[in-house]
Amino acid sequence: MNDILIFGELSISNKLRPCVFQLLTKANHLKNKLNDSKLKLLVLCPNNSNFDEMNSELKCYNIDEIIFAINDNFKEFNSDYYCLCIKEIVQEINPKIFLIGGTNIGRTIAPMISNSLHTGLTADCIELDINDEKNLSATRPTFGGELMATIWSKTYPQMATVRENVFKLEKWEENDPHIIFKDYDFQEYKSKISLIKLIKREINSDLSNARIILSGGMGLKNKEGFTKLENLANIMGAQIGATRLAVEAGFASSNIQIGQTGQSVAADLYIAFGISGAIQHLCGIKNCKKIIAVNNDPNAPIFNHCDIGIVDDAFAIIKELEKLLLLKTV
Amino acid sequence: MKQQLKIAVCIKQVPDTNQIKWTQNNTIDRTNMDSIINLCDEYALEMAFNIKEAYKDKQTQISVFSMGPYKACEILKYALALGCDNAYLITDKVFLGSDSYITSKILAQAIKYVFQDEFDLVICGQFASDGDTAQTGVGIAVNLNIPVVTYISSLIEVNDDSIVVQQNFEDSFNIVKLPLKSLMCVINNNCKLRNPNVLGYMLSQRKDIKILTANDLGFERNQVGLQGSPTYVYNAYRYKEDNNREKKIYSGLSSNESSKIILKEVQKLFDYYED
């Protein structure tokens, strides 16, 4: 029972989500530190799925076994059907480690599975490793983003969720995983939850390819503060982003949220206005080429994670930048 | 048709992270930090009141539960002032160090203890701003053996034996029907929250907060807290500073001078793009 199991979540268009490949990448590194460990992937899908396409996408990740659990109840997400099936298959496989993407679906089913299997779960990890006792060592930010905690689990399977885009992607030489098709039978069981309607969501604020991002935190104080930032962004040809707290406070819309909860960005230039630098936020911007931070608190942690730091009032800088840019173009 | 509706709402007291001040060592300055009700839990309470108002012909009773130290009575009093009917503080020193798996077990046990099996809905916030594991609500549902719907942003309609809600996922909005006797995890949807009024505060003075201990709930010391939890913190450390960054800090410059430094970086990029 040294196996690692990955949950292969599908998007609403029935494609494997990016987090699946990212978890498979990380799992390869974990597997190398375990003896006699197999890497397995579990995908729940309806009958008419494009298995060939999925198999070809999964060729380069050293997977030992792919289990397709098939039932038309998996056409759309239902936590009851998902959990019943996953729980049974996990018990059959008896893996040492079970990893799930930290998506809405992942964050719903992971605690359901862990509670029904009476095992521990560490949510939203940013690093996973194998410790000297050959167990999972899961690291996550904790308490207001101040500390990192490395969490161990006394029970098996050792479960963890990881948000999308936290881990990078690597590929290996093509291999031929053993493929199992399993027609899953719910017998008499019927879920009491039903989906009445699904409305596809257009995500029009994809920041993953933005070159310059101006981002605001609680230091921008209110919605008007973000309007000022948006004006500056328009003049500069930049896109805007926001921290989780600013979104929660209603200053900015959740589709521009940057950080571990929200989008991970890799801009050429990231300018943070009034952002103190909680770990959750820093995790989402670590791949930016250059980071400039503007904050009036010289002790703000963001100053330990930037290339250029300006200790000044965010609004004073926004105003001045606007003035300079307008002067220049006239 | 059942005339009574019993709702349990679980809430948590958290540090007010909106007011974080940093010490010189980049740690959170806790000396003057306030404790507040977790934001998602305010929306959970709001959801309970919305449901109560939507079920005009049912007599609805809202009970609020919180696990934590005595200080958490503050948020229970606030919930009573908003109009909740009963409040329960689940507190015991043996609960200290419980992870979310055990916390779910304890809260579920408290709900069973108070209602036996006679409740219709449990409402939780989707996540807490301090831990953000988003596991406790779902865990309570599993322990109570009832269906759960997560990421609920709003109430659409109520029927005699079911409720229809909107669930917000990354790439879809789902309109979901859930049965009575289920658990709802509610997110912040930026709707306007009600505030307690003077009458509410006055009425809440007459309501007691009932205390539930490990003994009441039938837990042995080794079943809960650090000992009972399947996960434990092996090591906690400060997030190391990023040594790949230049960390050139300018303070005491005029805003004009600082802005010119920023613009120089912007200009460098545009020059680079043009090449």
Contacts between the chains, C-beta under 8 A, distances in Angstrom:
chain1	res1	chain2	res2	distance
A	11	B	171	6.3
A	12	B	171	5.4
A	12	B	172	5.4
A	77	B	169	7.7
A	77	B	174	7.7
A	79	B	147	7.4
A	79	B	148	6.2
A	79	B	149	7.4
A	79	B	150	7.5
A	80	B	147	6.1
A	103	B	170	6.2
A	104	B	150	7.0
A	104	B	151	5.4
A	104	B	168	7.8
A	104	B	169	4.3
A	104	B	170	5.7
A	105	B	169	7.2
A	107	B	134	5.2
A	107	B	150	7.3
A	108	B	138	6.4
A	108	B	148	7.6
A	108	B	150	4.5
A	108	B	151	7.6
A	110	B	135	7.6
A	111	B	100	7.4
A	111	B	104	7.8
A	111	B	133	8.0
A	111	B	134	7.4
A	111	B	135	3.9
A	111	B	136	8.0
A	111	B	138	4.0
A	111	B	139	5.3
A	111	B	142	7.5
A	112	B	138	5.6
A	112	B	141	7.6
A	112	B	142	5.6
A	112	B	148	7.2
A	114	B	101	6.5
A	114	B	135	7.5
A	114	B	139	7.8
A	115	B	101	6.5
A	115	B	104	6.2
A	115	B	138	7.2
A	115	B	139	4.5
A	115	B	142	3.8
A	115	B	143	6.5
A	116	B	142	5.4
A	118	B	101	7.9
A	118	B	230	7.5
A	119	B	101	8.0
A	119	B	230	5.9
A	120	B	99	6.8
A	120	B	101	6.0
A	120	B	229	7.3
A	120	B	230	3.3
A	120	B	231	3.7
A	121	B	100	7.6
A	121	B	101	7.0
A	121	B	133	8.0
A	121	B	135	6.3
A	121	B	231	7.3
A	122	B	231	6.1
A	123	B	100	7.9
A	123	B	132	7.4
A	123	B	133	4.2
A	123	B	134	6.3
A	123	B	135	6.1
A	124	B	132	6.8
A	124	B	133	7.4
A	131	B	234	7.8
A	137	B	234	6.9
A	141	B	239	7.2
A	142	B	131	6.8
A	142	B	236	7.2
A	143	B	28	7.9
A	143	B	130	5.7
A	143	B	131	7.4
A	144	B	15	6.5
A	144	B	17	4.8
A	144	B	20	6.6
A	144	B	28	5.9
A	144	B	129	7.7
A	144	B	130	6.1
A	146	B	27	6.3
A	146	B	28	5.1
A	146	B	238	7.8
A	146	B	239	7.9
A	147	B	236	4.9
A	147	B	237	6.8
A	147	B	238	6.4
A	147	B	239	7.3
A	148	B	236	6.9
A	148	B	237	5.6
A	148	B	238	7.4
A	148	B	239	5.3
A	149	B	233	4.9
A	149	B	235	7.4
A	149	B	236	4.6
A	150	B	233	7.1
A	150	B	234	4.9
A	150	B	235	4.4
A	150	B	236	7.4
A	150	B	237	7.8
A	151	B	231	5.3
A	151	B	232	7.0
A	151	B	233	5.8
A	151	B	234	6.6
A	152	B	231	7.0
A	152	B	232	6.1
A	152	B	234	4.5
A	153	B	230	5.7
A	153	B	231	4.8
A	153	B	232	8.0
A	154	B	230	5.3
A	154	B	231	7.4
A	154	B	232	7.3
A	155	B	230	4.2
A	191	B	147	7.1
A	192	B	147	5.2
A	192	B	178	7.3
A	192	B	179	4.2
A	192	B	182	7.2
A	193	B	147	5.0
A	193	B	149	6.2
A	193	B	176	6.4
A	193	B	177	7.0
A	193	B	178	5.3
A	193	B	179	7.4
A	193	B	182	7.4
A	194	B	176	7.2
A	194	B	177	4.9
A	195	B	174	5.7
A	195	B	175	7.2
A	195	B	176	5.7
A	195	B	177	7.9
A	196	B	164	6.6
A	196	B	175	4.4
A	196	B	176	6.7
A	196	B	177	5.6
A	197	B	174	7.4
A	197	B	175	4.1
A	198	B	172	5.1
A	198	B	173	7.5
A	198	B	174	5.5
A	198	B	175	7.6
A	199	B	172	6.2
A	199	B	173	4.4
A	199	B	174	7.7
A	199	B	175	7.5
A	200	B	171	6.7
A	200	B	172	5.6
A	201	B	169	7.5
A	201	B	170	7.3
A	201	B	171	5.2
A	201	B	172	5.3
A	201	B	173	6.0
A	203	B	170	7.7
A	203	B	171	7.0
A	211	B	269	7.0
A	211	B	273	7.6
A	212	B	266	6.9
A	212	B	269	6.7
A	218	B	18	6.1
A	236	B	266	6.5
A	245	B	17	6.5
A	245	B	18	6.3
A	248	B	39	5.8
A	248	B	129	7.5
A	248	B	188	5.8
A	249	B	18	6.8
A	250	B	190	4.9
A	261	B	132	7.3
A	268	B	269	5.5
A	268	B	272	8.0
A	269	B	265	6.1
A	269	B	266	6.7
A	269	B	269	5.6
A	271	B	262	6.6
A	276	B	20	6.2
A	276	B	22	6.7
A	279	B	239	4.9
A	280	B	132	7.8
A	282	B	239	7.1
A	282	B	242	7.8
A	286	B	242	7.3
A	290	B	265	6.4
A	291	B	245	6.6
A	292	B	262	5.8
A	292	B	265	6.4
A	294	B	258	7.7
A	294	B	262	7.8
A	297	B	21	7.6
A	297	B	22	6.2
A	298	B	249	7.7
A	298	B	251	6.0
A	299	B	22	4.2
A	299	B	23	6.5
A	299	B	24	5.6
A	299	B	26	6.3
A	300	B	22	5.8
A	301	B	22	6.5
A	301	B	26	4.6
A	301	B	239	7.6
A	303	B	247	6.9
A	303	B	249	5.7
A	304	B	26	6.7
A	304	B	241	3.6
A	304	B	242	6.7
A	304	B	247	6.7
A	305	B	241	6.5
A	305	B	242	4.5
A	305	B	245	6.1
A	306	B	245	5.8
A	306	B	247	6.5
A	307	B	245	5.0
A	307	B	246	4.4
A	307	B	247	7.0
A	307	B	248	6.8
A	308	B	246	7.0
A	308	B	248	5.3
A	308	B	249	7.9
A	308	B	250	7.3
A	308	B	261	6.6
A	308	B	262	7.5
A	308	B	265	6.9
A	309	B	247	6.8
A	309	B	248	6.9
A	309	B	249	3.9
A	309	B	250	6.8
A	310	B	249	7.9
A	310	B	250	5.4
A	310	B	251	7.8
A	310	B	253	7.5
A	310	B	258	4.5
A	310	B	261	7.1
A	310	B	262	7.1
A	311	B	249	6.7
A	311	B	250	6.9
A	311	B	251	3.5
A	311	B	252	7.5
A	312	B	251	7.7
A	312	B	253	7.3
A	312	B	255	5.7
A	312	B	258	5.4
A	313	B	255	7.5
A	316	B	255	4.2
A	317	B	255	5.7
A	317	B	258	6.0
A	317	B	259	5.7
A	317	B	262	7.1
A	319	B	255	7.5
A	320	B	255	4.5
A	320	B	256	5.6
A	320	B	258	7.5
A	320	B	259	4.0
A	321	B	259	4.8
A	321	B	262	6.3
A	321	B	263	6.7
A	324	B	256	7.8
A	324	B	259	5.6
A	324	B	260	7.0
A	324	B	263	5.8
A	325	B	263	7.3
